[in-house]
Amino acid sequence: MMFSVQKVTIFYDMQQDRLNLLFIDNDEQMLLGAMTRRLLKALLAGLPVWLAKNIKQTQGQANQNEAQRREINQFNHQAAQQNIRAAHGNIEIDKAVTSFMIETINLAKQPRDEGELDVDHINLSFVDDAKSHHVVLAVSAAELHKLIAEMLTKVDDWGVANPWSGAGDVASMVH
């Protein structure tokens, strides 16, 4: 089942110790994906490197070294927190919602005609183990940073480090 997302609501389920993502499409249909701490840590371990390698984030600086890429990603992450609005409040689901356990999150970029990469078209695919649910969320690099920041806010007590916080080396976060 392919599900194209227009809106994501994030909340934490304390009883199940899961990060929940409520996906909503254009027709207001809903799917509820649950994410484990292990999966979020795995996503964060590789995400900064993936972004640095796959997204040209500054004009004319294709040959950046690792420190420059990390600094640019950190700046972009901080800018996204200020420039993209998020609504906060209590979550109320007033109808039956199909739920699934997210087992895989795939990142894909969409090249432009000239072969350049477009920072405004990153597809995140959330897939369950049986591959019966396939939820696709198209975001810009800034929206991806905001999504990750909101996830980290919801699971603050998990001890998951923000790879763009500037504290520590990204490689040291891989477990």
C-alpha positions as CSV (number, residue, x, y, z in Angstrom):
1,M,0.0,0.0,0.0
2,M,1.6,3.3,-1.1
3,F,0.6,6.3,1.0
4,S,1.6,9.8,0.0
5,V,1.8,12.1,3.1
6,Q,0.8,15.8,3.3
7,K,1.1,16.2,7.1
8,V,2.9,14.5,9.9
9,T,2.0,14.6,13.6
10,I,4.6,13.3,16.0
11,F,4.0,12.1,19.5
12,Y,5.5,9.8,22.1
13,D,3.7,6.7,23.5
14,M,5.1,6.3,27.0
15,Q,3.5,2.9,27.6
16,Q,5.0,1.3,24.5
17,D,8.1,3.5,24.5
18,R,7.6,4.3,20.9
19,L,7.8,7.5,18.8
20,N,4.6,7.7,16.8
21,L,4.2,9.4,13.5
22,L,0.6,10.0,12.4
23,F,0.7,10.3,8.6
24,I,-2.2,12.2,6.9
25,D,-2.8,12.4,3.2
26,N,-4.8,14.9,1.1
27,D,-8.0,13.0,1.7
28,E,-7.5,13.1,5.5
29,Q,-6.9,9.4,5.6
30,M,-4.5,8.5,8.4
31,L,-1.9,5.9,9.1
32,L,0.0,5.5,12.4
33,G,3.6,4.4,12.2
34,A,5.5,3.5,15.4
35,M,9.3,3.9,15.5
36,T,11.7,2.3,18.0
37,R,14.7,4.0,19.7
38,R,17.0,1.6,17.8
39,L,15.6,2.7,14.4
40,L,15.8,6.4,15.2
41,K,19.4,6.0,16.4
42,A,20.3,4.1,13.1
43,L,18.6,6.9,11.1
44,L,20.6,9.6,12.9
45,A,23.9,7.7,12.6
46,G,23.8,7.9,8.8
47,L,21.7,11.0,8.0
48,P,24.4,13.7,8.3
49,V,26.8,11.8,6.0
50,W,24.0,11.0,3.5
51,L,22.9,14.7,3.4
52,A,26.5,15.9,2.9
53,K,27.2,13.4,0.1
54,N,23.9,13.7,-1.7
55,I,22.7,17.3,-1.4
56,K,24.6,20.3,-2.8
57,Q,23.7,22.8,-0.1
58,T,25.9,25.8,-1.1
59,Q,26.5,27.1,-4.5
60,G,30.0,26.7,-5.9
61,Q,31.4,24.5,-3.1
62,A,31.2,21.0,-4.4
63,N,34.6,20.1,-3.0
64,Q,34.0,20.8,0.7
65,N,36.0,18.9,3.3
66,E,34.3,17.0,6.1
67,A,34.5,19.8,8.6
68,Q,33.0,22.3,6.1
69,R,30.1,20.0,5.3
70,R,29.4,19.4,9.0
71,E,29.5,23.1,9.7
72,I,27.0,23.8,6.8
73,N,24.7,21.0,8.0
74,Q,24.8,22.3,11.5
75,F,23.9,25.8,10.3
76,N,21.1,24.5,8.1
77,H,19.7,22.5,11.0
78,Q,19.6,25.6,13.2
79,A,18.1,27.7,10.5
80,A,15.3,25.2,9.9
81,Q,14.4,25.4,13.6
82,Q,13.7,29.1,13.2
83,N,12.2,29.2,9.7
84,I,9.8,26.2,9.7
85,R,6.7,26.4,11.9
86,A,5.5,23.5,13.9
87,A,2.2,23.2,15.7
88,H,2.2,21.9,19.3
89,G,-0.6,20.6,21.4
90,N,-2.4,17.5,22.5
91,I,-3.0,14.7,19.9
92,E,-6.6,13.5,19.6
93,I,-7.4,10.8,17.1
94,D,-11.2,10.6,16.7
95,K,-11.4,7.7,14.3
96,A,-10.1,4.2,13.7
97,V,-6.5,4.4,12.4
98,T,-4.4,1.6,10.8
99,S,-1.1,1.3,12.6
100,F,2.1,-0.4,11.7
101,M,5.7,-0.8,13.1
102,I,8.2,1.2,11.0
103,E,11.1,-1.2,10.2
104,T,12.9,0.7,7.5
105,I,13.3,4.4,6.6
106,N,14.8,4.9,3.1
107,L,16.1,8.3,1.9
108,A,16.1,9.1,-1.9
109,K,17.0,12.2,-3.8
110,Q,15.4,13.4,-7.0
111,P,17.9,14.7,-9.6
112,R,17.2,17.7,-11.7
113,D,17.4,17.5,-15.5
114,E,21.0,18.8,-15.5
115,G,22.1,16.1,-13.1
116,E,22.2,18.5,-10.1
117,L,20.5,17.4,-6.9
118,D,17.4,19.3,-5.8
119,V,17.4,20.0,-2.0
120,D,13.6,20.5,-2.2
121,H,12.9,17.0,-3.2
122,I,14.0,14.3,-0.7
123,N,11.7,11.4,-0.3
124,L,11.5,9.5,3.0
125,S,9.9,6.1,2.8
126,F,8.6,4.5,5.9
127,V,8.2,0.7,5.4
128,D,7.0,-2.1,7.7
129,D,8.7,-5.5,7.8
130,A,6.2,-7.2,5.6
131,K,6.4,-4.3,3.1
132,S,2.6,-4.0,3.2
133,H,2.8,-0.4,4.3
134,H,4.9,2.1,2.3
135,V,4.5,5.7,3.4
136,V,6.2,8.4,1.3
137,L,6.9,11.8,2.6
138,A,8.5,14.4,0.2
139,V,10.5,17.1,2.1
140,S,13.1,19.7,1.5
141,A,16.4,19.5,3.3
142,A,15.2,22.2,5.8
143,E,11.9,20.3,6.4
144,L,13.9,17.1,7.0
145,H,16.0,19.0,9.6
146,K,12.8,20.3,11.3
147,L,11.2,16.8,11.3
148,I,14.3,15.3,13.0
149,A,14.4,18.1,15.5
150,E,10.7,17.6,16.4
151,M,11.3,13.8,16.8
152,L,14.3,14.4,19.1
153,T,12.2,16.8,21.2
154,K,9.5,14.1,21.7
155,V,12.0,11.5,22.8
156,D,14.3,13.7,24.9
157,D,14.7,11.1,27.6
158,W,15.9,8.4,25.2
159,G,19.4,9.9,25.3
160,V,19.6,10.2,21.5
161,A,22.1,12.8,20.5
162,N,21.3,15.4,17.9
163,P,24.0,14.9,15.1
164,W,23.8,18.7,14.3
165,S,24.1,20.0,17.8
166,G,27.8,20.6,17.4
167,A,28.6,18.6,20.5
168,G,30.9,15.7,19.7
169,D,31.8,13.9,16.5
170,V,29.1,12.2,14.4
171,A,31.2,9.1,14.1
172,S,31.2,8.6,17.9
173,M,27.4,8.3,17.9
174,V,27.4,5.0,15.9
175,H,26.7,2.1,18.2
